[in-house]
Amino acid sequence: MALTVSAVETAIEAIQTGGQNVTLDGMSYSAANLQTLIDLRDKLQLATDRASTRPVFRAVNMSGMGY
């Protein structure tokens, strides 16, 4: 199972709404390490955002000659 932002958010919600433990992709998390799940979610969201955006830079012809 690949980790997804929505799966991690579901795990965070389960702990925040009274669950003491949750297993996600073979790893067990508890209320004590909720911050670890939040950090994981943020990291996955950043990677997802980066993968879905176009490159910021593009090639520029500095010689003044056409390609």
mmCIF file as gemmi writes it, N, C-alpha and C atoms, coordinates in Angstrom:
data_model
loop_
_atom_site.group_PDB
_atom_site.id
_atom_site.type_symbol
_atom_site.label_atom_id
_atom_site.label_alt_id
_atom_site.label_comp_id
_atom_site.label_asym_id
_atom_site.label_entity_id
_atom_site.label_seq_id
_atom_site.pdbx_PDB_ins_code
_atom_site.Cartn_x
_atom_site.Cartn_y
_atom_site.Cartn_z
_atom_site.occupancy
_atom_site.B_iso_or_equiv
_atom_site.pdbx_formal_charge
_atom_site.auth_seq_id
_atom_site.auth_asym_id
_atom_site.pdbx_PDB_model_num
ATOM 1 N N . MET Axp A 1 ? 0.843 -1.18 0 1 0 ? 1 A 1
ATOM 2 C CA . MET Axp A 1 ? 0 0 0 1 0 ? 1 A 1
ATOM 3 C C . MET Axp A 1 ? 0.888 1.243 0 1 0 ? 1 A 1
ATOM 4 N N . ALA Axp A 2 ? 0.671 2.121 -0.928 1 0 ? 2 A 1
ATOM 5 C CA . ALA Axp A 2 ? 1.429 3.369 -0.988 1 0 ? 2 A 1
ATOM 6 C C . ALA Axp A 2 ? 0.787 4.385 -0.054 1 0 ? 2 A 1
ATOM 7 N N . LEU Axp A 3 ? 1.618 5.149 0.608 1 0 ? 3 A 1
ATOM 8 C CA . LEU Axp A 3 ? 1.106 6.195 1.476 1 0 ? 3 A 1
ATOM 9 C C . LEU Axp A 3 ? 0.536 7.332 0.639 1 0 ? 3 A 1
ATOM 10 N N . THR Axp A 4 ? -0.614 7.798 1.037 1 0 ? 4 A 1
ATOM 11 C CA . THR Axp A 4 ? -1.233 8.936 0.377 1 0 ? 4 A 1
ATOM 12 C C . THR Axp A 4 ? -1.579 9.974 1.436 1 0 ? 4 A 1
ATOM 13 N N . VAL Axp A 5 ? -1.741 11.194 0.997 1 0 ? 5 A 1
ATOM 14 C CA . VAL Axp A 5 ? -2.114 12.265 1.917 1 0 ? 5 A 1
ATOM 15 C C . VAL Axp A 5 ? -3.442 11.933 2.594 1 0 ? 5 A 1
ATOM 16 N N . SER Axp A 6 ? -4.395 11.433 1.836 1 0 ? 6 A 1
ATOM 17 C CA . SER Axp A 6 ? -5.712 11.143 2.424 1 0 ? 6 A 1
ATOM 18 C C . SER Axp A 6 ? -5.643 10.019 3.448 1 0 ? 6 A 1
ATOM 19 N N . ALA Axp A 7 ? -4.786 9.009 3.217 1 0 ? 7 A 1
ATOM 20 C CA . ALA Axp A 7 ? -4.645 7.92 4.191 1 0 ? 7 A 1
ATOM 21 C C . ALA Axp A 7 ? -4.053 8.438 5.494 1 0 ? 7 A 1
ATOM 22 N N . VAL Axp A 8 ? -3.062 9.318 5.391 1 0 ? 8 A 1
ATOM 23 C CA . VAL Axp A 8 ? -2.442 9.877 6.594 1 0 ? 8 A 1
ATOM 24 C C . VAL Axp A 8 ? -3.437 10.791 7.314 1 0 ? 8 A 1
ATOM 25 N N . GLU Axp A 9 ? -4.205 11.573 6.567 1 0 ? 9 A 1
ATOM 26 C CA . GLU Axp A 9 ? -5.214 12.429 7.191 1 0 ? 9 A 1
ATOM 27 C C . GLU Axp A 9 ? -6.277 11.603 7.917 1 0 ? 9 A 1
ATOM 28 N N . THR Axp A 10 ? -6.645 10.469 7.35 1 0 ? 10 A 1
ATOM 29 C CA . THR Axp A 10 ? -7.606 9.576 8.002 1 0 ? 10 A 1
ATOM 30 C C . THR Axp A 10 ? -7.041 9.046 9.309 1 0 ? 10 A 1
ATOM 31 N N . ALA Axp A 11 ? -5.76 8.687 9.3 1 0 ? 11 A 1
ATOM 32 C CA . ALA Axp A 11 ? -5.106 8.198 10.519 1 0 ? 11 A 1
ATOM 33 C C . ALA Axp A 11 ? -5.035 9.297 11.577 1 0 ? 11 A 1
ATOM 34 N N . ILE Axp A 12 ? -4.709 10.515 11.167 1 0 ? 12 A 1
ATOM 35 C CA . ILE Axp A 12 ? -4.659 11.644 12.104 1 0 ? 12 A 1
ATOM 36 C C . ILE Axp A 12 ? -6.035 11.87 12.718 1 0 ? 12 A 1
ATOM 37 N N . GLU Axp A 13 ? -7.055 11.859 11.883 1 0 ? 13 A 1
ATOM 38 C CA . GLU Axp A 13 ? -8.419 12.068 12.375 1 0 ? 13 A 1
ATOM 39 C C . GLU Axp A 13 ? -8.835 10.969 13.345 1 0 ? 13 A 1
ATOM 40 N N . ALA Axp A 14 ? -8.453 9.73 13.058 1 0 ? 14 A 1
ATOM 41 C CA . ALA Axp A 14 ? -8.803 8.612 13.944 1 0 ? 14 A 1
ATOM 42 C C . ALA Axp A 14 ? -8.208 8.812 15.336 1 0 ? 14 A 1
ATOM 43 N N . ILE Axp A 15 ? -6.972 9.278 15.401 1 0 ? 15 A 1
ATOM 44 C CA . ILE Axp A 15 ? -6.34 9.515 16.702 1 0 ? 15 A 1
ATOM 45 C C . ILE Axp A 15 ? -6.966 10.73 17.387 1 0 ? 15 A 1
ATOM 46 N N . GLN Axp A 16 ? -7.222 11.774 16.642 1 0 ? 16 A 1
ATOM 47 C CA . GLN Axp A 16 ? -7.777 12.989 17.23 1 0 ? 16 A 1
ATOM 48 C C . GLN Axp A 16 ? -9.199 12.802 17.742 1 0 ? 16 A 1
ATOM 49 N N . THR Axp A 17 ? -9.931 11.859 17.188 1 0 ? 17 A 1
ATOM 50 C CA . THR Axp A 17 ? -11.312 11.647 17.615 1 0 ? 17 A 1
ATOM 51 C C . THR Axp A 17 ? -11.444 10.51 18.618 1 0 ? 17 A 1
ATOM 52 N N . GLY Axp A 18 ? -10.352 10.173 19.281 1 0 ? 18 A 1
ATOM 53 C CA . GLY Axp A 18 ? -10.456 9.229 20.381 1 0 ? 18 A 1
ATOM 54 C C . GLY Axp A 18 ? -9.727 7.921 20.205 1 0 ? 18 A 1
ATOM 55 N N . GLY Axp A 19 ? -9.24 7.62 19.022 1 0 ? 19 A 1
ATOM 56 C CA . GLY Axp A 19 ? -8.486 6.395 18.838 1 0 ? 19 A 1
ATOM 57 C C . GLY Axp A 19 ? -7.12 6.51 19.485 1 0 ? 19 A 1
ATOM 58 N N . GLN Axp A 20 ? -6.655 5.451 20.089 1 0 ? 20 A 1
ATOM 59 C CA . GLN Axp A 20 ? -5.352 5.496 20.74 1 0 ? 20 A 1
ATOM 60 C C . GLN Axp A 20 ? -4.236 5.008 19.823 1 0 ? 20 A 1
ATOM 61 N N . ASN Axp A 21 ? -4.575 4.112 18.902 1 0 ? 21 A 1
ATOM 62 C CA . ASN Axp A 21 ? -3.572 3.553 18.006 1 0 ? 21 A 1
ATOM 63 C C . ASN Axp A 21 ? -4.142 3.433 16.602 1 0 ? 21 A 1
ATOM 64 N N . VAL Axp A 22 ? -3.251 3.538 15.622 1 0 ? 22 A 1
ATOM 65 C CA . VAL Axp A 22 ? -3.637 3.346 14.235 1 0 ? 22 A 1
ATOM 66 C C . VAL Axp A 22 ? -2.442 2.743 13.504 1 0 ? 22 A 1
ATOM 67 N N . THR Axp A 23 ? -2.701 1.866 12.538 1 0 ? 23 A 1
ATOM 68 C CA . THR Axp A 23 ? -1.635 1.274 11.739 1 0 ? 23 A 1
ATOM 69 C C . THR Axp A 23 ? -1.779 1.776 10.312 1 0 ? 23 A 1
ATOM 70 N N . LEU Axp A 24 ? -0.661 2.245 9.77 1 0 ? 24 A 1
ATOM 71 C CA . LEU Axp A 24 ? -0.658 2.84 8.444 1 0 ? 24 A 1
ATOM 72 C C . LEU Axp A 24 ? 0.566 2.334 7.708 1 0 ? 24 A 1
ATOM 73 N N . ASP Axp A 25 ? 0.343 1.598 6.634 1 0 ? 25 A 1
ATOM 74 C CA . ASP Axp A 25 ? 1.427 1.067 5.818 1 0 ? 25 A 1
ATOM 75 C C . ASP Axp A 25 ? 2.422 0.257 6.638 1 0 ? 25 A 1
ATOM 76 N N . GLY Axp A 26 ? 1.904 -0.555 7.552 1 0 ? 26 A 1
ATOM 77 C CA . GLY Axp A 26 ? 2.748 -1.434 8.357 1 0 ? 26 A 1
ATOM 78 C C . GLY Axp A 26 ? 3.371 -0.792 9.583 1 0 ? 26 A 1
ATOM 79 N N . MET Axp A 27 ? 3.171 0.498 9.782 1 0 ? 27 A 1
ATOM 80 C CA . MET Axp A 27 ? 3.713 1.204 10.95 1 0 ? 27 A 1
ATOM 81 C C . MET Axp A 27 ? 2.565 1.538 11.89 1 0 ? 27 A 1
ATOM 82 N N . SER Axp A 28 ? 2.811 1.368 13.193 1 0 ? 28 A 1
ATOM 83 C CA . SER Axp A 28 ? 1.807 1.722 14.185 1 0 ? 28 A 1
ATOM 84 C C . SER Axp A 28 ? 2.107 3.088 14.771 1 0 ? 28 A 1
ATOM 85 N N . TYR Axp A 29 ? 1.071 3.885 14.906 1 0 ? 29 A 1
ATOM 86 C CA . TYR Axp A 29 ? 1.186 5.22 15.48 1 0 ? 29 A 1
ATOM 87 C C . TYR Axp A 29 ? 0.194 5.337 16.622 1 0 ? 29 A 1
ATOM 88 N N . SER Axp A 30 ? 0.497 6.177 17.579 1 0 ? 30 A 1
ATOM 89 C CA . SER Axp A 30 ? -0.411 6.405 18.697 1 0 ? 30 A 1
ATOM 90 C C . SER Axp A 30 ? -0.549 7.906 18.922 1 0 ? 30 A 1
ATOM 91 N N . ALA Axp A 31 ? -1.405 8.239 19.872 1 0 ? 31 A 1
ATOM 92 C CA . ALA Axp A 31 ? -1.602 9.654 20.183 1 0 ? 31 A 1
ATOM 93 C C . ALA Axp A 31 ? -0.285 10.302 20.603 1 0 ? 31 A 1
ATOM 94 N N . ALA Axp A 32 ? 0.618 9.514 21.174 1 0 ? 32 A 1
ATOM 95 C CA . ALA Axp A 32 ? 1.899 10.045 21.633 1 0 ? 32 A 1
ATOM 96 C C . ALA Axp A 32 ? 2.763 10.531 20.473 1 0 ? 32 A 1
ATOM 97 N N . ASN Axp A 33 ? 2.612 9.929 19.282 1 0 ? 33 A 1
ATOM 98 C CA . ASN Axp A 33 ? 3.418 10.394 18.147 1 0 ? 33 A 1
ATOM 99 C C . ASN Axp A 33 ? 2.539 10.931 17.021 1 0 ? 33 A 1
ATOM 100 N N . LEU Axp A 34 ? 1.511 11.652 17.406 1 0 ? 34 A 1
ATOM 101 C CA . LEU Axp A 34 ? 0.621 12.299 16.443 1 0 ? 34 A 1
ATOM 102 C C . LEU Axp A 34 ? 1.397 13.29 15.587 1 0 ? 34 A 1
ATOM 103 N N . GLN Axp A 35 ? 2.358 13.993 16.174 1 0 ? 35 A 1
ATOM 104 C CA . GLN Axp A 35 ? 3.145 14.962 15.42 1 0 ? 35 A 1
ATOM 105 C C . GLN Axp A 35 ? 3.91 14.289 14.279 1 0 ? 35 A 1
ATOM 106 N N . THR Axp A 36 ? 4.328 13.043 14.468 1 0 ? 36 A 1
ATOM 107 C CA . THR Axp A 36 ? 5.01 12.297 13.405 1 0 ? 36 A 1
ATOM 108 C C . THR Axp A 36 ? 4.089 12.124 12.211 1 0 ? 36 A 1
ATOM 109 N N . LEU Axp A 37 ? 2.83 11.805 12.458 1 0 ? 37 A 1
ATOM 110 C CA . LEU Axp A 37 ? 1.855 11.677 11.375 1 0 ? 37 A 1
ATOM 111 C C . LEU Axp A 37 ? 1.609 13.016 10.692 1 0 ? 37 A 1
ATOM 112 N N . ILE Axp A 38 ? 1.529 14.071 11.456 1 0 ? 38 A 1
ATOM 113 C CA . ILE Axp A 38 ? 1.305 15.397 10.882 1 0 ? 38 A 1
ATOM 114 C C . ILE Axp A 38 ? 2.486 15.783 9.996 1 0 ? 38 A 1
ATOM 115 N N . ASP Axp A 39 ? 3.702 15.52 10.468 1 0 ? 39 A 1
ATOM 116 C CA . ASP Axp A 39 ? 4.895 15.805 9.666 1 0 ? 39 A 1
ATOM 117 C C . ASP Axp A 39 ? 4.917 14.977 8.39 1 0 ? 39 A 1
ATOM 118 N N . LEU Axp A 40 ? 4.527 13.704 8.489 1 0 ? 40 A 1
ATOM 119 C CA . LEU Axp A 40 ? 4.475 12.823 7.323 1 0 ? 40 A 1
ATOM 120 C C . LEU Axp A 40 ? 3.461 13.34 6.313 1 0 ? 40 A 1
ATOM 121 N N . ARG Axp A 41 ? 2.298 13.754 6.794 1 0 ? 41 A 1
ATOM 122 C CA . ARG Axp A 41 ? 1.278 14.311 5.91 1 0 ? 41 A 1
ATOM 123 C C . ARG Axp A 41 ? 1.79 15.545 5.176 1 0 ? 41 A 1
ATOM 124 N N . ASP Axp A 42 ? 2.44 16.436 5.917 1 0 ? 42 A 1
ATOM 125 C CA . ASP Axp A 42 ? 2.958 17.661 5.303 1 0 ? 42 A 1
ATOM 126 C C . ASP Axp A 42 ? 4.016 17.35 4.251 1 0 ? 42 A 1
ATOM 127 N N . LYS Axp A 43 ? 4.873 16.374 4.529 1 0 ? 43 A 1
ATOM 128 C CA . LYS Axp A 43 ? 5.914 15.971 3.578 1 0 ? 43 A 1
ATOM 129 C C . LYS Axp A 43 ? 5.293 15.379 2.31 1 0 ? 43 A 1
ATOM 130 N N . LEU Axp A 44 ? 4.298 14.515 2.475 1 0 ? 44 A 1
ATOM 131 C CA . LEU Axp A 44 ? 3.621 13.924 1.327 1 0 ? 44 A 1
ATOM 132 C C . LEU Axp A 44 ? 2.876 14.982 0.516 1 0 ? 44 A 1
ATOM 133 N N . GLN Axp A 45 ? 2.25 15.938 1.208 1 0 ? 45 A 1
ATOM 134 C CA . GLN Axp A 45 ? 1.524 16.999 0.509 1 0 ? 45 A 1
ATOM 135 C C . GLN Axp A 45 ? 2.481 17.847 -0.309 1 0 ? 45 A 1
ATOM 136 N N . LEU Axp A 46 ? 3.644 18.168 0.252 1 0 ? 46 A 1
ATOM 137 C CA . LEU Axp A 46 ? 4.638 18.955 -0.467 1 0 ? 46 A 1
ATOM 138 C C . LEU Axp A 46 ? 5.127 18.204 -1.704 1 0 ? 46 A 1
ATOM 139 N N . ALA Axp A 47 ? 5.391 16.918 -1.561 1 0 ? 47 A 1
ATOM 140 C CA . ALA Axp A 47 ? 5.843 16.115 -2.702 1 0 ? 47 A 1
ATOM 141 C C . ALA Axp A 47 ? 4.766 16.027 -3.774 1 0 ? 47 A 1
ATOM 142 N N . THR Axp A 48 ? 3.524 15.886 -3.354 1 0 ? 48 A 1
ATOM 143 C CA . THR Axp A 48 ? 2.41 15.829 -4.299 1 0 ? 48 A 1
ATOM 144 C C . THR Axp A 48 ? 2.258 17.158 -5.035 1 0 ? 48 A 1
ATOM 145 N N . ASP Axp A 49 ? 2.36 18.251 -4.296 1 0 ? 49 A 1
ATOM 146 C CA . ASP Axp A 49 ? 2.243 19.575 -4.909 1 0 ? 49 A 1
ATOM 147 C C . ASP Axp A 49 ? 3.364 19.808 -5.917 1 0 ? 49 A 1
ATOM 148 N N . ARG Axp A 50 ? 4.568 19.42 -5.568 1 0 ? 50 A 1
ATOM 149 C CA . ARG Axp A 50 ? 5.707 19.604 -6.471 1 0 ? 50 A 1
ATOM 150 C C . ARG Axp A 50 ? 5.557 18.761 -7.735 1 0 ? 50 A 1
ATOM 151 N N . ALA Axp A 51 ? 5.029 17.566 -7.599 1 0 ? 51 A 1
ATOM 152 C CA . ALA Axp A 51 ? 4.893 16.67 -8.742 1 0 ? 51 A 1
ATOM 153 C C . ALA Axp A 51 ? 3.795 17.141 -9.705 1 0 ? 51 A 1
ATOM 154 N N . SER Axp A 52 ? 2.855 17.917 -9.197 1 0 ? 52 A 1
ATOM 155 C CA . SER Axp A 52 ? 1.734 18.317 -10.037 1 0 ? 52 A 1
ATOM 156 C C . SER Axp A 52 ? 1.884 19.719 -10.632 1 0 ? 52 A 1
ATOM 157 N N . THR Axp A 53 ? 2.994 20.374 -10.385 1 0 ? 53 A 1
ATOM 158 C CA . THR Axp A 53 ? 3.194 21.708 -10.947 1 0 ? 53 A 1
ATOM 159 C C . THR Axp A 53 ? 4.169 21.656 -12.108 1 0 ? 53 A 1
ATOM 160 N N . ARG Axp A 54 ? 4.05 22.627 -12.981 1 0 ? 54 A 1
ATOM 161 C CA . ARG Axp A 54 ? 4.964 22.707 -14.114 1 0 ? 54 A 1
ATOM 162 C C . ARG Axp A 54 ? 6.296 23.294 -13.652 1 0 ? 54 A 1
ATOM 163 N N . PRO Axp A 55 ? 7.361 23.011 -14.375 1 0 ? 55 A 1
ATOM 164 C CA . PRO Axp A 55 ? 8.655 23.576 -14.004 1 0 ? 55 A 1
ATOM 165 C C . PRO Axp A 55 ? 8.623 25.105 -14.016 1 0 ? 55 A 1
ATOM 166 N N . VAL Axp A 56 ? 9.366 25.692 -13.109 1 0 ? 56 A 1
ATOM 167 C CA . VAL Axp A 56 ? 9.405 27.142 -12.999 1 0 ? 56 A 1
ATOM 168 C C . VAL Axp A 56 ? 10.326 27.735 -14.06 1 0 ? 56 A 1
ATOM 169 N N . PHE Axp A 57 ? 11.358 27.006 -14.427 1 0 ? 57 A 1
ATOM 170 C CA . PHE Axp A 57 ? 12.343 27.515 -15.365 1 0 ? 57 A 1
ATOM 171 C C . PHE Axp A 57 ? 12.1 26.956 -16.758 1 0 ? 57 A 1
ATOM 172 N N . ARG Axp A 58 ? 12.481 27.711 -17.753 1 0 ? 58 A 1
ATOM 173 C CA . ARG Axp A 58 ? 12.413 27.226 -19.12 1 0 ? 58 A 1
ATOM 174 C C . ARG Axp A 58 ? 13.649 27.722 -19.861 1 0 ? 58 A 1
ATOM 175 N N . ALA Axp A 59 ? 13.991 27.044 -20.932 1 0 ? 59 A 1
ATOM 176 C CA . ALA Axp A 59 ? 15.172 27.399 -21.719 1 0 ? 59 A 1
ATOM 177 C C . ALA Axp A 59 ? 14.958 28.736 -22.397 1 0 ? 59 A 1
ATOM 178 N N . VAL Axp A 60 ? 16.005 29.542 -22.411 1 0 ? 60 A 1
ATOM 179 C CA . VAL Axp A 60 ? 15.956 30.852 -23.057 1 0 ? 60 A 1
ATOM 180 C C . VAL Axp A 60 ? 17.113 30.933 -24.032 1 0 ? 60 A 1
ATOM 181 N N . ASN Axp A 61 ? 16.835 31.383 -25.246 1 0 ? 61 A 1
ATOM 182 C CA . ASN Axp A 61 ? 17.869 31.543 -26.267 1 0 ? 61 A 1
ATOM 183 C C . ASN Axp A 61 ? 18.525 32.903 -26.06 1 0 ? 61 A 1
ATOM 184 N N . MET Axp A 62 ? 19.765 32.907 -25.573 1 0 ? 62 A 1
ATOM 185 C CA . MET Axp A 62 ? 20.473 34.152 -25.288 1 0 ? 62 A 1
ATOM 186 C C . MET Axp A 62 ? 21.287 34.669 -26.49 1 0 ? 62 A 1
ATOM 187 N N . SER Axp A 63 ? 21.397 33.854 -27.535 1 0 ? 63 A 1
ATOM 188 C CA . SER Axp A 63 ? 22.236 34.252 -28.667 1 0 ? 63 A 1
ATOM 189 C C . SER Axp A 63 ? 21.513 35.184 -29.64 1 0 ? 63 A 1
ATOM 190 N N . GLY Axp A 64 ? 20.223 35.288 -29.529 1 0 ? 64 A 1
ATOM 191 C CA . GLY Axp A 64 ? 19.462 36.128 -30.44 1 0 ? 64 A 1
ATOM 192 C C . GLY Axp A 64 ? 19.143 35.421 -31.742 1 0 ? 64 A 1
ATOM 193 N N . MET Axp A 65 ? 19.637 34.212 -31.908 1 0 ? 65 A 1
ATOM 194 C CA . MET Axp A 65 ? 19.366 33.428 -33.128 1 0 ? 65 A 1
ATOM 195 C C . MET Axp A 65 ? 18.204 32.485 -32.851 1 0 ? 65 A 1
ATOM 196 N N . GLY Axp A 66 ? 17.389 32.263 -33.837 1 0 ? 66 A 1
ATOM 197 C CA . GLY Axp A 66 ? 16.295 31.33 -33.684 1 0 ? 66 A 1
ATOM 198 C C . GLY Axp A 66 ? 16.777 29.889 -33.638 1 0 ? 66 A 1
ATOM 199 N N . TYR Axp A 67 ? 15.951 29.035 -33.176 1 0 ? 67 A 1
ATOM 200 C CA . TYR Axp A 67 ? 16.324 27.615 -33.061 1 0 ? 67 A 1
ATOM 201 C C . TYR Axp A 67 ? 16.114 26.939 -34.37 1 0 ? 67 A 1
